[in-house]
Amino acid sequence: MKNRIRVLLFVLLFFAQIIINRYINVLTLNIDLLYLIILYISIKKGVVKTVVFASLIGWATDYFTCGIIGVFGFSRVITAFLINEVFRYIDLRKNIFVFLFIAISLAFSNIIANIFLHFIFGYKILLSLVVYQPLLTGFVGMILNIFPKMKKVLNVY
Amino acid sequence: MFQSGNQKEQKITVLVLVLFLNLFLMSSSIILKNKRSLFQNVISSFASPFQIGFQKTIDFISFELKHYVFLKDTFDKYYDLKKRITKLKYENYILRKKIEGFGFLKSIEKKFDSFIVTEVISVDNSIPFNSVMINKGSKDGIKKNMVVLNKKVELVGKIVEPITWFTSRVRLVTSNISGVGAYIKDNKLEGLLTGGNNKLCNFNYLIETMPVKVDDLVITSGTDKIFPPYISIGKVVKITKGHLIQEVYVKPFFVEESIKQLIIIKDEK
């Protein structure tokens, strides 16, 4: 049952991401909801699954953002791997740590992607990608984590 | 938890492989410049149906929503216009009557300021042509004895108890306990119009010799101090000569049409 709800939640996040991408001009919300799925998988699953899923979701992010497949795939894989290694040293019961964990890891992941985009593909260093998006995503992740029912469903601890 | 060296190696291998795959994909984008690689096409083919499906759904919903909003607006406008027409009809009627009988009306300074448009929500089924229930009550300012007209500004009845917060009852002029002071329009012969719980009303107290003919218009006289004068009630449909008085049957206009919407004269100055 919990598993179904979890899958449903991920599907909802996926569609929410599509909606955000579709109405970004109106909503002016730069959030990466797919990253929350990567984060969950990194915490709950083993290295192999983490790396594979991070790559797949990273490709989806590539498709939604710049269209260059591999950029976010690469950065998400590295981040997911690192999260998988270090998450056990962080107290995820405290919401502020959840927020910081999401924001910092996403910022790190986006910096890697932005470096590739900047040096190889000539994109500018985007403040929205490195600062705003991690903060907003961290905030959303923290909100999701606030509800006890959600904690139960996600079974993070 | 300690992992065996073999397991660790495997994990690192997977990580490196996936990273290399991503680097390879990136580099293919550089080589192909702006052209899409086969893999990009695969990814696009996988993700685009979701986007298209989503877009189509959104388009469909917004299209239907726009239609709904448009229809609602149209309906509101239609309803407002209907109200305005009713109001204009009523004003027109009052003005027409004032012009028609200006000399006669000199003493009458009555003027109706406002009215309420209401809907009939139920009809008294057990006693025919007796009363109807309307969807306006004391919260809308409905009071006992307020005059009720139909859309063509013809007399229907008056408000009687019970008046609740949201509903009230209208006693029709065709009710056998109703009485309306009335004139034969052409010759100003006065009498009392009473109902009989059927389609016809009786025009009482008209002496046999008084000249009345079929199709004469009957209007309110105002002498009962409830119904204002010069409101059309109906027309004479049958006359029976009696010993001293004549039996005149009047068919109210409202019985010929549905009484879905009614007008209540709210304030009388």
Interface residues (C-beta under 8 A of the other chain):
Chain A: F14 F15 I18 I19 R22 G46 V47 V48 V51 V52 A54 S55 G58 W59 A60 D62 Y63 F64 G67 I68 I69 G70 V71 G73 F74 V77 I78 F81 F116 I120 F121
Chain B: Q10 K11 V14 L15 V18 L19 L21 N22 L23 F24 L25 M26 S27 S28 S29 I30 S37 F39 Q40 I43 S44 A47 F50 Q51 F54 Q55 I58
